[in-house]
Amino acid sequence: MSKRIIYLLLFSLMFLNCKENGLDNILGTVPNNEFDNSPDTETGLVEDEAWLNENSDMPIKNEPIPYLQTTAGYAYFRNPVVVVMGKSDIVVFAEKRYQTSGSENDVGVTGSTAADIVYVSSQNSGKSWDVFKIAGRSSESTGGNDAVASPVVFKIDDKTVVVVASAGAGLSRIGTSYRNRNPKSELKYAIGTYNSDSGTFSWTKEWTDMTDIVKTATENVKKEGNAKSYDYKQFGTLAAKGFVKDKTLYLAVTLVDQGRSGGYANNAFGNVMVKGNYNTSDVTWSVINNTAIGFSTVLDGRSGYLESVAVGLTTDNKVYYLAGGSSYYGSSTGVHIGEGKEGEQPTASGQVPGSEGSFSYLEVLNWKGLKTYNPTNYDMSNGTKQRLFAHVRGLNNRITIRALENSQFRQKTGSTEYIIQGYPTDNTILAKSSSMDILGDGTIVMVAEQGGKEKEYYLVFKRFTQKFLAMKLGLE
């Protein structure tokens, strides 16, 4: 009998017992959603085709990651990025903000507070986790001068990652205007080699400055419409999985004019595209010429779109990016994710809702959906492609997964949306950033910020079969 069936039977018996004793509400209206129905295999991977068919009526797992949970006043874990190394090894990178939840506009680096990029690993598909370790160096951040946050994780191969992070002032807004701040915005990168025996990285290149290549680009920002009066010298990253093609890394660096706190806040955004050529020991970075752009703003200094992530290349070989929607525009359901090509304004042609925070984007290159398949010989790179997208519906709202058309950023015709289970209960709306990847057996994994308090979320690990998502999304 599967753990899922045992769980449901135990819950039913417990609920009936409460009803018999007149304690109808002892469990609340919705049970705690923490559960683990992972296969009983050493790797945690599904090894039986029948198991997929029998265990696709609910998610495989929905549990907080034990070593990435906020302790207010001490450590705030934010902006998770999940990366599968090999078939069954999962690594989750995240920010660790020390002693403070971040800046006024919820950014991890402020120029004065300590912050690290940390990671946890699982060598059995998320069944259990090792304790967190610091990424990019051997010691903790001590303050603003060595703080890093908002990781963009580029997987080069199953042994190698390049991590780019915001540093210095980053994208933060405080009571001092950017021109009077020190340190200014910085970008840093590190290169890690993964050891699958220990589930740990050795950092062949520790945090290394790459700021100067971007600073020059901020002097030549293309400004359109009423963006002309804004200054885009401040910059940083949005936490995400990075886009890599043929060992070339594509990075969207967000440009901003945040003004300052105290009634002088701006929220003017833009971006510039950066390319990195990876070799065996380093990355050579360069700005793609004429790509720096300021997004259109309204009179109060606010853009309709926020931070950007490079997610692919267009048919004319330009960088294709997605930009978060601004919660200042419209109702919580009227905020949309923008799409754009390098050097061009984002547009909401697909009208896919989404607000601030990091979003999930995943291209499944061999989508099985409702079809049965043998998970032990699943081919991750050859088959029918399906793009998946997940983000909050509005500011601090429910996270929703959507299937996208393959050639346009719009919900796939005939598909439905799937609002993922809340945490700790289904009626918990509070959520923000998320990230997705795929295991060697074809199951989909997600890490999401959910529940707790605003700026003090739980980091929750989730796992789904493709059949489960196909049923929820109305796909084949």
C-alpha positions as CSV (number, residue, x, y, z in Angstrom):
1,M,0.0,0.0,0.0
2,S,1.5,3.4,-1.0
3,K,2.3,6.1,1.6
4,R,-0.3,8.3,-0.1
5,I,-3.1,5.8,0.5
6,I,-1.9,5.3,4.1
7,Y,-1.9,9.0,4.7
8,L,-5.4,9.5,3.4
9,L,-6.7,6.6,5.5
10,L,-5.1,7.9,8.6
11,F,-6.5,11.3,8.0
12,S,-10.0,10.0,7.3
13,L,-10.0,8.0,10.5
14,M,-8.7,10.9,12.5
15,F,-11.3,13.2,11.0
16,L,-14.2,10.7,11.7
17,N,-13.0,10.3,15.3
18,C,-13.1,14.1,15.8
19,K,-16.7,14.2,14.4
20,E,-17.8,11.5,16.8
21,N,-16.5,13.5,19.7
22,G,-18.2,16.7,18.6
23,L,-14.8,18.3,17.7
24,D,-15.6,19.2,14.1
25,N,-13.1,22.1,13.9
26,I,-10.2,20.6,15.7
27,L,-8.2,20.2,12.5
28,G,-9.4,23.5,11.0
29,T,-11.2,23.6,7.6
30,V,-8.1,22.4,5.7
31,P,-5.4,20.0,6.9
32,N,-1.7,20.9,6.9
33,N,-0.5,20.2,3.4
34,E,2.9,18.7,4.3
35,F,3.3,15.2,2.8
36,D,5.9,13.0,1.1
37,N,4.8,10.2,-1.3
38,S,8.3,9.8,-2.8
39,P,9.0,6.3,-4.4
40,D,10.8,3.9,-2.0
41,T,13.9,3.8,-4.1
42,E,17.5,4.7,-3.1
43,T,17.7,7.6,-5.6
44,G,14.1,8.7,-5.0
45,L,13.5,8.4,-8.8
46,V,10.5,6.6,-10.2
47,E,11.6,3.2,-11.6
48,D,8.2,1.7,-12.4
49,E,5.9,2.8,-15.2
50,A,2.9,1.6,-13.2
51,W,3.9,3.8,-10.2
52,L,3.5,6.9,-12.4
53,N,0.0,5.9,-13.4
54,E,-1.0,5.0,-9.8
55,N,0.4,8.1,-8.1
56,S,-0.5,11.0,-10.4
57,D,-3.8,12.0,-8.7
58,M,-1.9,14.3,-6.3
59,P,1.6,15.9,-6.0
60,I,4.4,13.5,-5.0
61,K,5.7,15.8,-2.3
62,N,4.9,19.1,-0.6
63,E,7.2,19.9,2.3
64,P,9.4,22.8,3.6
65,I,13.1,22.3,3.1
66,P,14.3,22.0,6.7
67,Y,17.5,24.0,6.5
68,L,16.1,26.9,4.6
69,Q,13.5,28.3,7.0
70,T,13.5,31.9,8.3
71,T,14.3,32.7,11.9
72,A,13.2,36.4,12.2
73,G,15.8,38.7,13.5
74,Y,18.6,36.2,12.6
75,A,18.3,34.7,9.1
76,Y,15.8,35.3,6.3
77,F,16.0,32.7,3.4
78,R,14.6,34.0,0.1
79,N,14.6,33.8,-3.7
80,P,15.2,30.0,-4.2
81,V,16.6,28.6,-7.4
82,V,16.4,24.9,-8.0
83,V,18.9,23.1,-10.3
84,V,19.0,19.3,-11.0
85,M,22.6,18.0,-11.3
86,G,22.5,14.6,-13.1
87,K,19.4,12.5,-12.7
88,S,18.5,12.5,-9.0
89,D,20.7,15.2,-7.3
90,I,18.8,18.4,-6.6
91,V,20.5,21.7,-5.5
92,V,18.5,24.6,-4.2
93,F,20.3,28.0,-4.1
94,A,18.9,30.8,-2.0
95,E,19.7,34.1,-0.3
96,K,20.4,34.2,3.4
97,R,19.8,37.7,4.7
98,Y,21.3,38.2,8.1
99,Q,19.4,40.1,10.9
100,T,17.2,42.0,8.5
101,S,14.6,41.1,6.0
102,G,16.0,43.4,3.4
103,S,15.6,46.9,2.0
104,E,12.4,48.9,1.7
105,N,11.7,47.4,-1.7
106,D,12.5,43.8,-0.6
107,V,16.0,43.5,-2.0
108,G,18.6,41.4,-0.1
109,V,21.7,43.7,-0.6
110,T,21.5,47.3,0.7
111,G,25.1,48.2,0.7
112,S,25.3,47.9,4.5
113,T,23.8,44.6,5.6
114,A,25.2,41.1,5.3
115,A,23.8,38.5,2.9
116,D,25.1,35.3,1.4
117,I,24.1,32.9,-1.3
118,V,23.7,29.4,0.3
119,Y,22.7,26.0,-1.1
120,V,21.3,22.7,0.1
121,S,21.5,19.5,-1.8
122,S,19.5,16.3,-2.0
123,Q,21.0,13.1,-3.6
124,N,17.6,11.2,-3.5
125,S,15.3,13.5,-5.6
126,G,14.3,15.6,-2.6
127,K,13.4,12.9,-0.1
128,S,16.0,14.3,2.3
129,W,18.4,17.2,2.4
130,D,21.9,18.0,3.6
131,V,22.5,21.1,5.8
132,F,23.0,24.3,3.9
133,K,26.5,25.5,2.8
134,I,27.8,28.9,1.6
135,A,28.2,29.3,-2.1
136,G,31.1,31.1,-3.7
137,R,33.4,31.3,-0.6
138,S,34.2,29.5,2.6
139,S,33.2,32.1,5.2
140,E,30.0,34.1,6.0
141,S,29.3,37.6,4.7
142,T,30.3,40.2,7.3
143,G,28.5,43.3,6.0
144,G,27.6,45.4,2.9
145,N,31.0,45.2,1.3
146,D,30.9,41.4,0.8
147,A,27.2,40.8,0.6
148,V,25.7,38.9,-2.3
149,A,22.1,38.1,-3.2
150,S,19.6,37.3,-5.9
151,P,21.4,34.4,-7.6
152,V,21.2,33.6,-11.3
153,V,22.4,30.0,-11.6
154,F,23.8,28.8,-15.0
155,K,24.1,25.1,-15.3
156,I,26.9,24.4,-17.7
157,D,26.8,20.6,-17.3
158,D,26.1,18.1,-14.6
159,K,29.3,19.0,-12.8
160,T,29.5,22.8,-13.3
161,V,27.6,25.9,-12.4
162,V,28.2,29.6,-12.8
163,V,26.4,31.8,-10.3
164,V,25.9,35.5,-10.9
165,A,24.8,37.7,-8.0
166,S,23.9,41.3,-7.1
167,A,26.3,43.0,-4.7
168,G,26.9,46.5,-3.2
169,A,23.7,48.6,-3.5
170,G,22.1,46.2,-6.0
171,L,18.5,47.2,-6.7
172,S,17.8,48.4,-3.2
173,R,16.0,51.6,-2.2
174,I,16.9,53.3,1.0
175,G,16.8,56.9,2.4
176,T,19.8,58.1,0.4
177,S,19.7,58.7,-3.3
178,Y,21.9,56.4,-5.4
179,R,24.3,59.1,-6.5
180,N,25.3,59.6,-2.9
181,R,25.6,55.9,-1.9
182,N,28.7,53.9,-1.3
183,P,29.1,51.2,-2.3
184,K,27.3,51.5,-5.7
185,S,25.7,48.6,-7.4
186,E,28.0,45.6,-8.2
187,L,27.8,42.3,-10.0
188,K,29.9,39.3,-9.0
189,Y,30.2,35.7,-10.2
190,A,31.5,32.4,-8.9
191,I,32.2,29.0,-10.6
192,G,31.4,25.8,-8.8
193,T,32.3,22.1,-9.5
194,Y,29.8,19.6,-8.1
195,N,30.8,16.4,-6.4
196,S,28.0,13.9,-6.7
197,D,29.4,11.6,-4.0
198,S,29.2,14.3,-1.3
199,G,26.5,16.6,-2.8
200,T,28.8,19.6,-2.3
201,F,30.5,22.2,-4.5
202,S,34.1,23.2,-4.6
203,W,34.4,26.8,-5.8
204,T,37.1,26.9,-8.4
205,K,36.5,30.7,-8.7
206,E,35.2,32.5,-5.7
207,W,33.1,35.7,-5.9
208,T,34.8,37.8,-8.6
209,D,33.8,41.3,-9.6
210,M,32.3,41.8,-13.1
211,T,30.8,45.3,-12.5
212,D,32.8,47.4,-14.9
213,I,31.3,45.9,-18.1
214,V,27.8,46.9,-17.0
215,K,28.7,50.4,-15.7
216,T,29.7,51.5,-19.2
217,A,26.4,50.4,-20.7
218,T,24.4,52.5,-18.2
219,E,25.7,55.6,-19.8
220,N,24.0,54.7,-23.1
221,V,20.5,53.7,-22.2
222,K,17.9,54.0,-24.8
223,K,15.0,55.9,-23.2
224,E,11.5,56.0,-24.8
225,G,8.5,58.3,-24.1
226,N,8.3,59.6,-20.5
227,A,11.4,57.5,-19.4
228,K,13.7,60.3,-20.5
229,S,14.1,62.0,-17.2
230,Y,15.2,58.9,-15.3
231,D,18.7,57.7,-14.5
232,Y,19.5,54.0,-14.9
233,K,22.9,53.8,-13.4
234,Q,21.8,51.4,-10.6
235,F,21.6,47.7,-11.5
236,G,21.2,44.1,-10.3
237,T,19.8,40.7,-11.0
238,L,16.5,38.8,-10.5
239,A,17.0,35.3,-9.0
240,A,16.5,32.6,-11.7
241,K,18.0,29.7,-13.6
242,G,20.2,31.2,-16.2
243,F,19.9,30.5,-19.9
244,V,22.8,28.7,-21.5
245,K,23.3,27.6,-25.1
246,D,26.5,25.9,-26.4
247,K,28.3,27.1,-23.2
248,T,27.4,30.7,-23.9
249,L,25.6,32.4,-21.0
250,Y,22.9,35.0,-21.5
251,L,22.2,37.3,-18.6
252,A,19.5,40.1,-18.4
253,V,20.9,42.8,-16.0
254,T,18.1,44.9,-14.6
255,L,18.6,48.7,-14.7
256,V,16.7,51.0,-12.3
257,D,16.1,54.4,-11.0
258,Q,14.7,53.8,-7.5
259,G,14.9,57.3,-6.2
260,R,15.0,57.2,-2.4
261,S,12.7,56.4,0.5
262,G,10.7,59.1,2.2
263,G,8.3,60.3,-0.5
264,Y,10.9,60.5,-3.3
265,A,10.6,56.9,-4.6
266,N,10.8,56.0,-8.2
267,N,10.2,52.6,-9.7
268,A,11.7,53.1,-13.2
269,F,13.1,49.8,-14.7
270,G,14.9,48.7,-17.8
271,N,17.6,46.2,-18.8
272,V,20.8,45.4,-20.6
273,M,21.9,42.1,-22.1
274,V,25.2,40.5,-21.1
275,K,26.9,37.5,-22.7
276,G,29.4,35.2,-21.1
277,N,31.7,32.8,-23.0
278,Y,32.6,29.8,-20.7
279,N,35.8,28.0,-21.0
280,T,37.3,25.3,-18.7
281,S,38.1,27.7,-15.8
282,D,36.5,31.1,-16.3
283,V,33.9,33.2,-18.1
284,T,34.6,36.1,-20.4
285,W,31.8,38.6,-20.0
286,S,30.7,41.3,-22.5
287,V,27.7,43.6,-22.9
288,I,25.7,43.0,-26.1
289,N,25.9,46.3,-27.9
290,N,22.9,48.7,-28.1
291,T,20.8,46.6,-25.8
292,A,20.5,49.0,-22.8
293,I,16.9,50.3,-22.6
294,G,14.7,52.1,-20.1
295,F,11.1,50.8,-19.9
296,S,8.3,53.2,-20.5
297,T,7.0,54.9,-17.3
298,V,4.0,56.9,-16.2
299,L,4.2,60.4,-14.6
300,D,4.8,59.0,-11.1
301,G,8.1,57.4,-12.1
302,R,6.8,53.8,-12.2
303,S,7.4,51.3,-15.0
304,G,4.7,48.7,-16.0
305,Y,7.4,46.0,-15.8
306,L,10.1,45.2,-13.3
307,E,13.2,42.9,-13.3
308,S,14.0,40.8,-16.3
309,V,15.3,37.2,-16.9
310,A,16.8,36.0,-20.2
311,V,15.1,32.7,-21.2
312,G,16.0,32.0,-24.8
313,L,17.0,33.2,-28.2
314,T,14.6,34.5,-30.9
315,T,14.5,33.3,-34.5
316,D,16.6,36.3,-35.4
317,N,19.1,35.3,-32.7
318,K,18.3,38.1,-30.3
319,V,18.0,37.4,-26.5
320,Y,14.4,36.7,-25.5
321,Y,13.5,37.9,-22.0
322,L,10.6,38.0,-19.6
323,A,9.9,40.9,-17.2
324,G,7.8,40.8,-14.0
325,G,4.7,42.8,-13.8
326,S,4.4,45.9,-11.5
327,S,1.9,45.6,-8.7
328,Y,1.3,49.4,-9.0
329,Y,-0.6,48.8,-12.2
330,G,-4.2,47.6,-12.1
331,S,-5.7,45.1,-9.6
332,S,-4.0,42.0,-8.4
333,T,-5.4,40.2,-11.4
334,G,-4.6,42.9,-13.9
335,V,-0.8,42.7,-13.5
336,H,1.0,40.9,-16.4
337,I,4.3,39.5,-17.3
338,G,6.0,41.2,-20.2
339,E,8.0,39.6,-23.0
340,G,10.6,41.3,-25.2
341,K,13.7,41.0,-27.4
342,E,17.0,42.6,-26.5
343,G,16.9,46.4,-26.8
344,E,13.1,46.4,-27.2
345,Q,10.3,47.3,-24.8
346,P,8.4,44.5,-23.1
347,T,4.9,43.9,-24.1
348,A,2.0,41.9,-22.6
349,S,0.9,40.2,-25.8
350,G,0.0,37.0,-24.0
351,Q,-1.7,38.7,-21.0
352,V,-0.2,36.2,-18.6
353,P,-0.8,37.5,-15.0
354,G,2.2,37.9,-12.7
355,S,3.6,40.4,-10.2
356,E,6.9,41.1,-8.6
357,G,9.3,38.4,-7.4
358,S,11.1,35.7,-9.2
359,F,9.1,33.4,-11.6
360,S,9.5,29.8,-12.8
361,Y,10.2,29.1,-16.4
362,L,10.9,25.6,-17.7
363,E,11.1,24.1,-21.1
364,V,10.3,20.4,-21.0
365,L,12.0,19.0,-24.1
366,N,10.3,15.6,-23.9
367,W,6.8,16.2,-22.7
368,K,4.9,12.9,-22.0
369,G,1.8,14.4,-20.4
370,L,-0.9,11.8,-20.1
371,K,1.1,9.2,-22.1
372,T,2.6,6.3,-20.2
373,Y,6.4,5.9,-20.4
374,N,9.2,4.0,-18.8
375,P,10.9,6.5,-16.3
376,T,14.1,4.5,-16.2
377,N,15.0,5.4,-19.8
378,Y,13.3,8.8,-20.0
379,D,15.1,11.0,-22.6
380,M,15.2,14.6,-21.3
381,S,16.3,16.1,-24.6
382,N,14.3,14.5,-27.4
383,G,10.5,14.6,-27.9
384,T,7.6,17.1,-27.9
385,K,8.5,20.4,-26.2
386,Q,6.2,22.0,-23.7
387,R,6.9,25.3,-22.0
388,L,5.7,25.8,-18.4
389,F,5.5,29.1,-16.5
390,A,4.6,29.7,-12.8
391,H,4.3,32.9,-10.8
392,V,2.1,34.7,-8.3
393,R,-1.2,36.0,-9.8
394,G,-0.7,39.3,-8.0
395,L,1.4,40.8,-5.3
396,N,1.9,38.2,-2.5
397,N,-0.8,36.0,-4.1
398,R,-1.2,32.4,-5.1
399,I,1.3,30.8,-7.4
400,T,-0.2,29.5,-10.6
401,I,1.3,27.2,-13.3
402,R,0.4,27.7,-16.9
403,A,1.2,25.8,-20.1
404,L,2.5,28.2,-22.8
405,E,2.4,28.1,-26.5
406,N,5.8,27.1,-28.0
407,S,6.2,30.1,-30.2
408,Q,4.5,32.9,-28.1
409,F,4.3,34.0,-24.5
410,R,0.6,33.2,-24.0
411,Q,-1.3,30.4,-22.3
412,K,-1.7,27.4,-24.6
413,T,-5.0,27.3,-26.4
414,G,-7.5,25.1,-24.7
415,S,-5.4,24.6,-21.5
416,T,-6.3,25.6,-18.0
417,E,-4.4,27.1,-15.1
418,Y,-3.3,25.2,-12.0
419,I,-3.1,27.0,-8.7
420,I,-0.5,25.1,-6.7
421,Q,-1.3,23.9,-3.2
422,G,-0.8,26.6,-0.6
423,Y,1.4,26.1,2.4
424,P,0.8,25.4,5.2
425,T,-2.8,25.1,4.1
426,D,-4.7,25.5,0.8
427,N,-6.3,28.8,2.0
428,T,-2.9,30.4,2.6
429,I,-2.6,33.0,-0.2
430,L,0.7,34.5,0.7
431,A,3.5,33.5,-1.8
432,K,6.1,35.2,-4.0
433,S,9.1,33.7,-5.8
434,S,9.5,30.2,-7.3
435,S,11.7,28.0,-9.5
436,M,11.3,24.7,-11.4
437,D,13.4,22.0,-13.0
438,I,13.1,18.4,-14.2
439,L,14.5,15.1,-12.7
440,G,15.9,12.2,-14.7
441,D,12.7,10.3,-14.5
442,G,10.7,13.2,-16.1
443,T,9.0,14.4,-12.8
444,I,8.9,18.1,-12.3
445,V,10.3,19.8,-9.1
446,M,9.6,23.2,-7.7
447,V,10.8,25.3,-4.8
448,A,8.5,28.2,-3.8
449,E,8.2,30.9,-1.2
450,Q,4.9,30.4,0.6
451,G,3.1,31.2,3.8
452,G,4.7,32.6,7.0
453,K,4.7,36.4,6.9
454,E,5.6,38.9,4.1
455,K,9.4,38.9,3.7
456,E,9.5,35.8,6.1
457,Y,8.3,33.0,3.8
458,Y,8.7,29.2,4.1
459,L,10.7,27.7,1.3
460,V,8.6,24.7,0.2
461,F,9.8,21.8,-2.0
462,K,7.2,20.3,-4.4
463,R,7.3,17.5,-6.9
464,F,4.8,16.5,-9.6
465,T,4.4,13.8,-12.2
466,Q,3.9,15.0,-15.8
467,K,0.6,13.2,-15.8
468,F,-0.6,15.1,-12.7
469,L,0.3,18.5,-14.3
470,A,-1.2,17.4,-17.6
471,M,-4.5,16.7,-15.9
472,K,-4.5,19.9,-14.0
473,L,-3.5,22.0,-17.0
474,G,-5.9,20.3,-19.5
475,L,-3.0,18.9,-21.6
476,E,-2.5,15.7,-23.5
